[in-house]
Amino acid sequence: MAKTNQHDADTEPREDGKFSNKEYLKELARLHVELVKLQEWILATGCKLCIIFEGRDGAGKGGTIKAITERVSPRVFRVVALPAPTEREKSQMYVQRYLPHLPAAGEVVIFDRSWYNRAGVERVMGFCTEEQAESFLSAVPLVEQAIVSSGVILLKYWLEVSEQEQTRRLESRINDGRKIWKLSGMDLKSYSRWYDYSRARDDMFLATDTDFAPWYVANSNCKRRARLNIISDILAKVPYEAVPRKKVKLPERQKPGGYREPDYPYKFVPEQF
């Protein structure tokens, strides 16, 4: 049975043009090598890197995060996607539940949605009051200033997708058993409020696009190009260098020393392929 790369399974938008899957995989492999170099530099220097991904439903956040993390160590690159807050967390200072997940030395933390939920879905869907949303927008630059001042490199990405492309992607989830889990009742409610989200996004940018923690907007109408562009941008914004490593050579294996394979009734997995 032919193997299928996980990225082949993604239905690419019409805007993909002549950018073939072969070209995409070639560039992605090259960037993965650089991400490994970045990982080794982060471990060697104790760098703390925090990357935030925001955008509308179907903008491609999850696929981008997978493209970043598929060839690096999960012990270094940690993805944070928090569920809805508990009753206890609702009683805390709003950003409090996110702060314990910030990176320590030698770590990369990627937020698949972040504290900016308050500026987006919570505001649009009425899960917070207007006063709470405005208070958040006033306070978050101070929080991010403290994060950056502590030595964290903070990168914030907004994935921008068109109305038509979002519709196409969400429709593709309806009858696809691999993707149906991505489509929730909340997604359907959110879909109908495109311009409410546009206004919320505009307010968010106006209040939180600061010199010390700016927003970077990626056109994600083509998933492949967006992934490559974002990874390239991350690599350009972190001043990493290749860390020297010793030449690797496999040692010789030990001699059998009389060992024989046991006559044991192993329960083998059926070989259907």
Secondary structure, 3 states (H helix, E strand, C coil): CCCCCCCCCCCCCHHHCCCCHHHHHHHHHHHHHHHHHHHHHHHHHCCEEEEEEEECCCCCHHHHHHHHHCCCCCCCEEEECCCCCCHHHHCCCHHHHCHHHCCCCCEEEEEECCHHHCCCHHHHCCCCCHHHHHHHHHHHHHHHHHHHHCCEEEEEEEEECCHHHHHHHHHHHHCCCCCHHHCCHHHHHHHCCHHHHHHHHHHHHHHHCCCCCCEEEEECCCHHHHHHHHHHHHHHHCCCCCCCCCCCCCCCCCCCCCCCCCCCCCCCCCCCC
